[in-house]
């Protein structure tokens, strides 16, 4: 029995591969451990204690004892799952999923495990199909839980729960029963006990037909992704830290947008649709990415925390600056300079400046007096008047002398620092790129 799983292990896991097995102590993971040991693999065991049921500690002890008996490396972690779920606005099941896979990823990085093994099976794919269908999903959400995904292997994916249970009983494999599997308060359990059994009873060959449907959907997703990847390479542009994708009325654009953002979560897809219909703006930020829409382009920064700009000091005798962008600075006699007026040039009265100057991103509440005006103006209002898109506004820098902004870089200087008939020395700053 379970010959497909055995064959999967033989074909996809080389001898001496460093394996990490996610083991709850339930029948599925214990059967997978049994198969791996029969095929002479010695996986490390990873157990998650989500502290959600009375038997959680007993389950953890059971898994630890199995690991010791087999001489396997053992990793266990307890989680404050309810607190994590409440803090992040997640269901308990989604919170557990986040905590589980973060734990596994950290173990793989720390101990150099090459492959993560999970005991998902065909019934899990069936339940996931209906869950995603109810939530609203694209084709990728209807392909079930695949046997291969980014360093994760699922050898039992071709087998049903019934086959796994029969094998465990035949081989006298011990396991722990999760009492929560009977509770209908969980959506997955409701599907497992109330929805899927009547379908199997009503439609002869339901499981076989479902497996074929998953295969077709997976093949079609691969073909679609191949075409979308080509389209994305054709249209996607790089602009500094941002990827930008021009809006298109092409019939495939919605699928292209989803394909581009598929590795990011959570993405507010209804908001994306409203933007495309012209009903709203988009400025969506998380710790892991930033997504904006401005003047016909979607802009994406995948690592906003890593690229947080830092202020830079400019000394009085400094001639060049290369980062965060290129500037050229020089002191020139007012009598010898021929001025070429441009937003990229700042001609400042040197005697009015206090060094070192500070170059920094503009901040909320910043104010200055634009050249030719008498009163202060907020930088935010000034940038709106300049009709800059949201990305340009976000990336705007200012040059400061003491507490005063002397130049909104590439835009306008401060009225108080302009050169006059009494200026002796001009401090000339040129934006080179």
C-alpha positions in Angstrom: 0.0 0.0 0.0 0.9 3.7 -0.5 3.2 2.7 -3.4 2.8 6.1 -5.0 4.3 7.7 -1.9 7.2 5.2 -1.8 7.9 5.9 -5.5 7.7 9.6 -4.9 10.3 9.4 -2.1 12.6 7.2 -4.2 12.4 9.5 -7.2 12.6 12.9 -5.5 14.8 12.5 -2.4 18.4 11.6 -2.8 20.3 9.6 -0.2 21.8 11.7 2.6 19.6 14.7 1.8 19.1 16.8 5.0 15.3 16.5 5.6 13.0 18.3 8.0 9.7 16.5 8.7 6.7 18.5 10.1 5.3 16.1 12.6 2.1 16.7 14.6 2.0 13.2 16.0 -1.2 12.6 14.0 -1.7 9.6 11.7 -0.6 11.4 8.5 2.8 12.6 9.7 3.4 9.4 11.6 2.8 7.3 8.4 5.1 9.6 6.4 7.8 9.2 9.1 7.3 5.4 8.8 7.8 5.5 5.0 10.9 7.7 5.2 12.5 5.3 7.8 11.7 2.3 5.6 13.4 4.1 2.7 16.5 4.6 5.0 16.0 8.4 5.4 16.7 9.9 8.8 14.7 13.2 8.9 14.9 15.8 11.7 11.5 16.2 13.4 9.8 19.6 13.9 6.8 19.8 16.2 4.6 22.9 16.8 2.6 23.2 20.0 -0.1 25.8 19.4 -1.5 25.5 22.9 -5.0 25.3 21.6 -6.2 22.0 23.2 -5.8 20.1 26.4 -3.8 17.3 24.8 -1.2 19.7 23.3 1.5 18.9 25.8 0.9 15.2 25.6 1.1 15.4 21.8 4.4 17.2 22.0 5.8 14.6 24.5 4.7 11.8 22.2 6.5 13.3 19.2 9.7 13.9 21.3 9.7 10.3 22.5 9.3 9.0 18.9 12.2 11.1 17.8 14.4 9.8 20.7 13.4 6.2 20.0 14.4 6.5 16.4 17.6 8.6 17.1 16.3 11.6 15.1 17.1 15.3 15.6 14.1 16.9 17.3 12.9 20.6 17.3 9.8 21.8 19.2 8.3 25.2 19.7 5.3 26.4 21.7 3.3 29.4 20.4 0.9 31.9 21.9 -1.4 31.3 19.0 -4.6 33.0 20.3 -2.6 36.1 21.1 -0.9 36.1 17.7 -4.3 35.7 15.9 -5.9 38.5 17.9 -3.0 40.9 17.3 -2.9 40.3 13.5 -6.6 39.9 12.9 -6.3 36.3 11.8 -8.4 33.1 12.3 -6.7 30.6 14.6 -6.0 28.3 11.6 -4.4 31.1 9.6 -2.4 32.2 12.6 -1.2 28.6 13.2 -0.2 28.4 9.5 1.9 31.6 9.7 3.6 30.5 12.9 4.2 27.0 11.6 5.9 28.0 8.4 8.0 30.7 9.9 9.3 28.2 12.5 10.1 25.7 9.7 11.8 28.4 7.6 14.0 29.4 10.5 14.9 25.8 11.2 15.9 25.3 7.6 18.1 28.4 7.6 19.7 27.7 10.9 20.4 23.9 10.3 20.7 23.9 6.5 17.9 21.4 6.0 17.5 21.0 2.2 13.9 19.9 2.1 10.8 20.3 4.2 8.4 17.4 4.2 4.7 17.7 5.1 2.0 15.0 5.3 -0.7 16.7 3.2 -2.8 14.2 1.3 -5.5 14.2 -1.4 -8.3 14.9 1.0 -6.5 18.0 2.2 -6.4 19.2 -1.5 -10.1 18.6 -1.8 -10.9 20.6 1.3 -8.6 23.4 0.2 -10.3 23.5 -3.1 -13.7 24.2 -1.5 -12.3 26.6 1.1 -10.7 28.7 -1.6 -13.7 28.5 -3.8 -15.8 29.9 -1.0 -13.4 32.7 -0.2 -12.9 33.8 -3.8 -9.8 32.8 -5.7 -8.1 32.5 -9.1 -7.0 29.4 -10.8 -4.0 29.0 -8.5 -6.4 28.6 -5.5 -8.2 25.7 -7.2 -5.2 23.6 -7.9 -5.1 22.0 -4.4 -2.0 21.4 -2.4 0.8 20.6 -4.8 3.3 17.8 -4.2 6.2 20.2 -5.0 6.5 23.8 -3.9 9.6 25.9 -3.2 11.6 23.3 -1.3 8.6 21.6 0.2 7.7 18.0 -0.7 4.4 16.2 0.0 4.9 12.5 -0.7 1.3 11.6 0.4 -0.4 14.0 -1.9 -1.7 11.3 -4.3 -3.3 9.2 -1.4 -6.6 9.6 0.4 -7.1 9.8 4.1 -8.7 6.4 4.0 -5.7 4.8 2.4 -3.4 6.4 5.0 -5.5 5.2 8.0 -5.7 1.6 6.6 -1.9 1.6 6.2 -1.3 2.8 9.7 -3.6 0.1 11.1 -2.0 -2.6 9.0 1.5 -1.6 10.1 0.5 -0.9 13.7 1.9 2.6 13.5 1.1 4.6 16.7 -0.4 8.1 16.4 -2.2 10.7 18.4 -5.8 11.6 17.6 -6.6 15.3 17.4 -10.0 15.7 19.1 -10.4 19.1 17.4 -10.8 17.3 14.1 -14.4 16.6 15.1 -15.3 20.2 15.8 -17.6 21.8 13.2 -16.6 25.3 14.2 -13.6 25.0 11.9 -14.5 25.5 8.2 -12.2 22.6 7.1 -13.9 20.2 9.5 -17.4 21.3 8.3 -16.3 20.5 4.7 -14.7 17.2 5.8 -17.8 15.9 7.7 -20.8 17.6 6.2 -20.1 18.6 2.6 -17.7 16.1 1.0 -19.3 12.8 2.3 -22.6 13.5 0.5 -20.8 14.4 -2.7 -19.0 11.1 -2.6 -22.2 9.3 -2.0 -24.0 11.1 -4.8 -21.3 10.9 -7.5 -19.7 7.6 -8.3 -16.0 8.0 -8.8 -16.0 11.5 -7.2 -12.4 11.2 -5.9 -11.0 10.0 -9.1 -12.8 12.7 -11.1 -11.6 15.3 -8.6 -8.0 14.1 -9.0 -8.2 14.4 -12.8 -9.7 17.9 -12.4 -6.8 19.0 -10.2 -4.3 17.6 -12.8 -6.0 19.6 -15.6 -6.1 22.8 -13.5 -2.4 22.4 -12.6 -1.5 22.0 -16.2 -3.5 25.0 -17.3 -2.0 27.1 -14.5 1.5 26.2 -15.7 0.6 27.2 -19.2 -1.1 30.5 -18.1 1.9 31.3 -15.8 4.3 30.7 -18.7 2.4 33.2 -20.9 2.0 35.7 -18.1 5.7 35.6 -17.3 6.5 36.5 -20.9 4.0 39.4 -20.7 5.4 40.6 -17.4 8.9 40.7 -18.8 7.6 42.7 -21.8 5.8 45.4 -19.7 7.5 45.6 -16.3 9.9 48.4 -15.8 12.5 49.2 -13.0 12.7 52.7 -11.6 15.1 52.8 -8.7 13.8 50.7 -5.8 10.4 50.4 -7.5 9.0 48.0 -10.1 6.4 49.7 -12.2 3.7 48.2 -14.4 1.7 50.4 -16.7 -2.1 50.1 -16.6 -3.5 48.4 -19.7 -7.0 47.8 -21.0 -5.8 44.5 -22.4 -8.1 41.5 -21.5 -5.3 39.7 -19.8 -4.2 42.6 -17.6 -6.1 41.6 -14.4 -4.5 38.2 -14.6 -1.1 39.8 -15.2 -1.6 42.0 -12.1 -2.4 39.0 -9.9 0.6 37.1 -11.3 2.9 40.0 -10.5 1.7 40.3 -6.9 1.1 36.6 -6.2 4.0 36.2 -3.7 2.8 39.2 -1.6 0.1 39.1 1.1 -2.2 40.6 2.1 -3.0 42.5 -1.1 -6.3 44.4 -1.3 -7.4 43.2 -4.7 -10.9 44.9 -4.5 -9.0 48.2 -4.0 -6.9 47.4 -7.1 -10.1 47.0 -9.1 -11.5 50.3 -7.9 -8.3 52.0 -8.9 -8.5 50.6 -12.4 -12.1 51.9 -12.6 -10.9 55.4 -11.6 -12.9 55.4 -8.3 -10.0 55.8 -5.9 -6.2 56.2 -5.3 -4.0 53.4 -4.0 -1.3 53.7 -1.3 -0.9 50.4 0.4 2.0 49.6 2.7 3.0 46.8 5.0 6.3 45.9 6.6 7.2 43.7 3.6 6.1 45.7 0.6 4.7 49.0 -0.6 2.1 49.2 -3.5 1.0 52.5 -5.1 -0.9 53.6 -8.1 -0.1 57.0 -9.8 -0.7 58.4 -13.2 -1.2 55.2 -15.1 1.3 53.1 -13.3 1.3 50.6 -10.5 4.4 51.0 -8.4 5.8 48.2 -6.2 8.7 48.3 -3.7 9.3 44.8 -2.4 11.8 45.8 0.4 10.8 49.2 1.8 12.4 48.6 5.2 15.8 47.7 3.7 15.8 50.9 1.6 14.9 53.5 4.2 17.0 56.5 3.2 19.4 58.1 5.6 20.2 61.8 6.0 23.6 62.9 4.6 25.8 65.8 5.9 27.6 68.0 3.4 30.8 69.7 4.6 31.8 73.2 3.5 34.7 72.1 1.3 32.9 69.0 -0.2 32.8 69.0 -4.0 30.8 65.9 -4.8 28.1 63.6 -3.5 27.3 60.2 -5.1 24.6 58.8 -2.7 21.6 58.9 -2.4 22.0 60.7 -5.8 24.8 62.7 -7.5 25.4 66.3 -6.6 28.1 68.7 -7.5 28.9 71.6 -5.1 31.2 74.6 -5.6 31.8 78.1 -4.3 32.0 80.8 -7.0 32.6 84.5 -7.0 29.3 86.3 -7.7 31.1 88.4 -10.3 32.6 85.5 -12.3 29.6 83.1 -12.5 27.4 82.9 -15.5 24.1 81.5 -14.2 22.0 79.0 -16.1 18.6 78.8 -14.4 17.1 75.3 -14.0 15.2 73.4 -11.3 18.3 71.2 -11.2 20.5 74.1 -10.2 20.5 75.9 -6.8 22.3 79.3 -6.6 22.5 80.2 -2.9 24.1 83.0 -0.9 27.1 81.3 0.7 27.3 83.8 3.6 23.8 82.9 4.7 24.5 79.2 5.0 25.5 77.3 8.1 27.6 74.2 7.6 27.5 71.3 7.5 24.4 71.3 5.4 22.0 68.4 5.8 20.4 66.5 2.9 17.4 64.4 3.9 14.0 63.2 2.8 11.2 65.7 3.3 9.0 65.2 6.4 5.4 65.9 7.2 5.2 69.5 8.5 8.2 70.8 6.6 7.8 74.4 5.4 9.8 76.9 3.3 9.3 80.2 1.4 9.4 79.4 -2.3 11.5 81.8 -4.5 9.5 84.9 -5.3 7.0 84.5 -2.5 6.7 86.1 0.9 4.9 83.6 3.1 5.8 80.0 4.1 4.3 77.1 2.2 4.1 73.5 3.4 6.3 71.2 1.3 3.4 68.8 0.9 1.3 71.6 -0.7 4.2 72.8 -2.8 4.7 69.3 -4.3 1.0 69.0 -5.1 1.3 72.4 -6.9 4.3 70.9 -8.9 2.0 68.1 -10.0 4.4 65.4 -9.0 3.1 61.9 -8.9 2.9 60.0 -5.6 6.2 58.2 -6.1 8.1 61.4 -6.9 6.5 63.1 -3.9 7.5 60.2 -1.6 11.1 60.3 -2.8 11.6 64.1 -2.6 14.7 65.3 -0.8 15.4 68.7 0.8 18.7 70.5 1.5 18.8 72.2 4.9 20.9 74.8 6.6 20.4 74.6 10.3 16.6 74.3 10.8 15.7 75.9 7.4 15.1 74.2 4.1 17.2 76.0 1.5 16.4 73.9 -1.5 13.6 71.4 -2.4 16.0 69.4 -4.5 15.4 69.6 -8.2 12.4 71.9 -7.6 12.9 75.3 -5.9 15.1 77.3 -3.5 14.1 79.2 -0.4 13.5 82.9 -1.0 15.7 84.0 2.0 18.8 82.2 0.5 18.6 83.6 -3.0 21.5 85.6 -4.4 21.2 89.4 -4.4 23.2 92.4 -5.5 25.0 92.2 -2.2 26.0 88.6 -2.6 29.8 88.1 -2.7 30.1 84.3 -2.9 27.6 82.0 -4.5 27.2 78.4 -3.3 26.2 76.5 -6.5 24.7 73.0 -6.2 23.9 71.0 -9.3 21.7 67.9 -9.4 23.5 65.5 -11.8 21.1 62.6 -12.0 
